[in-house]
Amino acid sequence: MFDFFEQPYTLIGAAVLLLFGILTFRSVVPEKRHWWQLLLPVFVA
């Protein structure tokens, strides 16, 4: 069975995708910007 947490590159890839999603969201909806949103990919990785 595939263990998601045994593959570090999978988590790094998920964190990069999350970062791109957050940056896109922050550019589309600038009034919803918060400083802690940029820390979410760090917690994923």
Backbone as numpy.savetxt, mean C-alpha at the origin, in Angstrom:
# Nx Ny Nz CAx CAy CAz Cx Cy Cz
-0.03 -26.20 0.31 -0.86 -25.03 0.31 0.03 -23.78 0.31
-0.39 -22.75 -0.40 0.40 -21.53 -0.55 0.26 -20.66 0.70
1.38 -20.37 1.34 1.37 -19.49 2.50 1.81 -18.10 2.05
0.91 -17.15 2.14 1.13 -15.80 1.63 2.31 -15.12 2.32
2.51 -15.39 3.61 3.52 -14.69 4.38 4.91 -15.31 4.25
5.05 -16.43 3.55 6.36 -17.01 3.31 7.03 -16.39 2.09
6.31 -15.63 1.31 6.84 -15.02 0.10 7.02 -13.52 0.32
8.24 -13.06 0.63 8.42 -11.63 0.90 8.16 -10.75 -0.32
8.45 -11.28 -1.52 8.24 -10.47 -2.72 6.76 -10.25 -2.99
5.93 -11.16 -2.58 4.49 -10.98 -2.74 4.00 -9.83 -1.87
4.49 -9.77 -0.63 4.09 -8.68 0.27 4.64 -7.34 -0.21
5.87 -7.34 -0.73 6.43 -6.09 -1.26 5.63 -5.63 -2.47
5.25 -6.57 -3.33 4.42 -6.22 -4.48 3.07 -5.67 -4.07
2.47 -6.28 -3.04 1.19 -5.78 -2.54 1.35 -4.38 -1.95
2.46 -4.13 -1.27 2.70 -2.81 -0.69 2.90 -1.76 -1.78
3.59 -2.12 -2.86 3.80 -1.18 -3.96 2.47 -0.87 -4.65
1.65 -1.89 -4.87 0.33 -1.65 -5.47 -0.54 -0.78 -4.57
-0.46 -1.02 -3.27 -1.21 -0.19 -2.33 -0.71 1.25 -2.36
0.60 1.44 -2.47 1.15 2.79 -2.55 0.65 3.52 -3.79
0.65 2.84 -4.94 0.13 3.46 -6.16 -1.35 3.80 -6.02
-2.10 2.92 -5.38 -3.52 3.19 -5.15 -3.74 4.39 -4.24
-2.94 4.49 -3.20 -3.07 5.62 -2.27 -2.68 6.92 -2.96
-1.59 6.90 -3.73 -1.18 8.11 -4.44 -2.23 8.55 -5.45
-2.86 7.59 -6.12 -3.93 7.92 -7.06 -5.12 8.52 -6.32
-5.51 7.91 -5.21 -6.63 8.42 -4.42 -6.35 9.83 -3.91
-5.12 10.06 -3.45 -4.76 11.38 -2.93 -4.75 12.45 -4.01
-4.44 12.06 -5.25 -4.44 13.05 -6.33 -5.85 13.32 -6.85
-6.73 12.32 -6.78 -8.10 12.50 -7.26 -8.95 13.25 -6.23
-8.77 12.92 -4.96 -9.57 13.52 -3.88 -8.61 14.23 -2.92
-8.13 15.42 -3.27 -7.11 16.06 -2.43 -7.60 16.49 -1.05
-8.89 16.68 -0.87 -9.37 17.11 0.45 -9.37 15.96 1.46
-9.17 14.73 0.99 -9.13 13.58 1.89 -7.69 13.17 2.22
-6.72 14.01 1.95 -5.32 13.68 2.23 -5.06 13.69 3.73
-4.37 12.66 4.18 -3.91 12.58 5.57 -2.48 12.06 5.54
-1.67 12.49 6.50 -0.27 12.10 6.51 -0.10 10.60 6.76
-1.01 9.99 7.50 -0.86 8.59 7.86 -1.17 7.64 6.70
-1.78 8.15 5.62 -2.09 7.29 4.48 -0.83 6.75 3.82
0.26 7.52 3.87 1.51 7.06 3.26 2.20 5.98 4.10
1.75 5.78 5.33 2.34 4.74 6.19 1.69 3.37 5.99
0.56 3.30 5.31 -0.13 2.02 5.14 0.71 0.97 4.41
1.42 1.31 3.32 2.25 0.28 2.68 3.37 -0.24 3.58
3.85 0.58 4.49 4.90 0.13 5.42 4.34 -0.95 6.34
3.10 -0.80 6.77 2.50 -1.80 7.65 2.17 -3.08 6.90
1.90 -3.00 5.61 1.64 -4.20 4.81 2.93 -4.99 4.63
4.01 -4.28 4.31 5.29 -4.95 4.07 5.94 -5.26 5.40
